[in-house]
Amino acid sequence: MRPIILALVSTALGACVPLGCGRAEADVLATDHRGVDAPSEPGYVGPLQRGIVLGGERIERVPRWPDTGGDPRVTLDMLDADSRRVAERATAPVLVPTGPWLAGLRLIDLGEHGHSLRARHQRSKVILQASRIARHHPELPPRGPGNQRIRGVDGLVTENEGIRSASWIENGTAYTADLECGDAAAPECSGDAGFVALLDDLAILPRPASVGGGR
Amino acid sequence: MRQVQPSTLVAALALLAPSVAAAAEPFYSPPGELVAGSGEGRKDEKVYSPGMRFPIENGPAYPGSQVYGIGGYYGPKGSQCDPGNFSYPWHDNYCEKRSWDMPLCPAGIGHQGQDIRASTCEKGVHWTVVAHDGTVTNIPESPDEYATYINGKDGIRYDYLHGEQTAVKLGQAVAMGAHVDKVSNHFGGTATSLHSHFNLKMDVAGYGFVYVPPYMSLVESYKILMGLGGKPPQGALEEASCEVLLGWAQDPDEPEMSIKAALYFDGLPSDPENVGVEVTADLYRDDLCEPLGSCAHGFAVEMPMSLRDDLDHTLHVFAADDGNGPAEEIDASPASFRCPPPPLPEGVRRLIPTPEVIAAWKLSTFWDLAKPGDAAIAVIPVGEDLAMQPILARADDGSTEVWLVDGEHRRAIPSAEVAGRWGLDLEAAELWPAATVDALAEGPPLRDAPFMVKGSGPWIYLIDDPFCDDGDQSALCGALPGGTGTGTGGQDSDGSSASASASGSGGTSGDGDTSAGSSGGTGAGMPALPPGFGSVDEGGCGCRSAGDGDGGAALLLVPVLLTLRRRRR
């Protein structure tokens, strides 16, 4: 039954119970009213409301590092000093493109949310972000399956103003990658397959010593 | 893409633009209402970025379609600088017709952001600005590139495309309102029309990263930028106790209309640490009728369980304007409160492994999650992990009972009210062969309402009854009430196995074939799009779910679900 109907019924039956009865321990606010005549007494009796959380409910993801002992193709020594510092305190597994991409790599700390990296190779650029905090919107319908397998999991590849974009969840972490192509003939720029191949080849940096584990 | 010519100075356009402040009608068309013929929009009133700054430095500005605007590839003939493109009302163009997959668009494909024209049709004049404090994670670094990304402290990535004269550097910390770039038409080696393409990209539980609609966030931030509206809304916070957050809100410009009230806990709207809740102040109160001249303006909000943690909290309450103006903080706001944790119910704790599971169950970590402390959680016996998703099933033997399939068990749903508290839609129950339903062990009935707990770590647990099969004499099943068929029950549970029932034919199924691919996936009848805006031929395998499979798909869900659960053990 809608709250307003309940309130009307309650009022009609003379069943109004003054608010304030049976309060739990609490600091109850003393109020005044400015601008208009103050209502004499709060008169609403009925079910309480629950609203929509603006911007979504904040939920922590729980990143996991695979127990593979690291990828021999990448070490922290291959990063510049700033990027290495970010990697050493990363709170989610750091995926990086390998080979010639490492020379143009820059890791950026995003605090509690995770990290972002920019990697360049010739006329292509990848922006890859890892997130360990999701926003929950209960009113959103469940997402259907994606359109690609990315790194062995269900993922989605789409395009935005000429920028190909991918998203997937791996090791408890949400990732997104955006690919900007100056040369459409570059292998990674040759359709979704080339992009997915680049993502499948990403390496995981060694797990920082500061990261604990377990539930 | 059609080559567009940057305009000569058309500064007079700003003067031609109608005055919003004086306008009786909203300056924007509703969200999801796209330009006619440009596709199906998403009717979404949600402000995904509350507190954001409008991304163009100065108004007026004109969000709307480029492709379907005047001079656009599919728009009426004319110049991109036609005054009609620089006038109200705004038009949403998130989900505008494209061939690119977009999970949140009704058609499953569409435009990922919002195109915004500045006040005049001039190249390199109008600054875009930082929408939220954050860090720059991408800038154009060559003539091929035209994208700037700023990751806000709120976790949202704000994208600015097609600009020039970029004023930020990679890795730079930036504050709301700082210059980003100037509105232009850069699109790699070609040109687009003069506009800023603005995206919001965020990590959403159940989705992972996804582009979300920016339109209403733009609307709300524009009201503040332009100081729009007539008389400001008003209201009062009358009580902030552990029982209720009580008050009223009204817009004098529309005194009969029930408006929204936004309650911000532990910070103002622009603070990324706050939690904001929006409710409609539409509760009928006799005591409001005389002073306000209208009665349905009350709000009475439940104290969220997640804030009942024995810590001090602040509360700011804002009343929304009826349409054109910014929200106003109401009288007696802010307030503060401190509430003791709710009593912990008996039961076992079931790990909720990921945000995706929370999303699938439609659980609320704001309303239904308590923080009793690590010690209190540690002594709660551990039960099975929560199933990846709840499934509602009804046997095909004419039974009206709807069961919740929770892993390897079926559970009675005591009433429609209980189903409502769990966000379960009984009408959406799948029709299963009776033998399949009967083959599932009967677990305890669903509890009256969800109750979750979280300690200092990230793990979240649902407090629930244990699954105790017949003859289970384990300490867990012997020590706790609520084994199979008995249930701890709630005020709506009588402890029997009677289930809630659904009317109608039901019989909808799950996701259908998730492996079947199709090329393009753009649908019949979609016209070709201009270069750079996607085409009917591109865009991957298009493996979207059909969403309306037959009953056979439901049968397949059982082994799939059970397999998933076994793998986790």
Interface residues (C-beta under 8 A of the other chain):
Chain A: P3 I4 A7 L8 T11 L19 G20 G22 R23 A24 E25 A26 D27 V28 L29 T31 D32 H33 R34 G35 V36 D37 A38 P39 S40 E41 P42 G43 Y44 G46 L48 Q49 R50 G51 I52 V53 L54 G55 G56 E57 R58 I59 E60 R61 V62 D82 R106 I108 D109 L110 G111 H113 S116 R118 R120 R123 K125 I127 Q129 S131 I133 A134 R135 H136 H137 P138 E139 L140 P142 R143 G144 P145 G146 N147 Q148 L156 V157 T158 E159 N160 E161 G162 I163 S167 W168 I169 G172 A174 Y175 T176 D178 E180 C181 G182 G191 D192 R215
Chain B: K46 V47 Y48 S49 P50 W100 D101 M102 P103 L104 G108 Q112 G113 T135 T137 N138 E141 S142 D144 E145 Y146 A147 Y149 N151 K153 D154 G155 R157 L161 H162 L170 G171 F187 G188 H197 N199 K201 M202 D203 V204 A205 G206 Y207 G208 F209 V210 Y211 Q234 A236 L237 E238 E239 A240 S241 C242 E243 V244 L246 W248 A262 L263 V275 G276 V277 E278 V279 T280 D282 L283 Y284 R285 D286 D287 L288 E290 P291 L292 A296 G298 F299 A300 V301 E302 D331 A332 A335 S336 F337 R338 C339 P340 L351 T354 P355 E356 I358 A359 A360 K362 L363 S364 T365 F366 W367 Q389 G423 G457 P458 W459 I460 D511 T514 G517 G521 G532 G534 E538 G539 G540 C541 G542 C543 R544 S545 G547
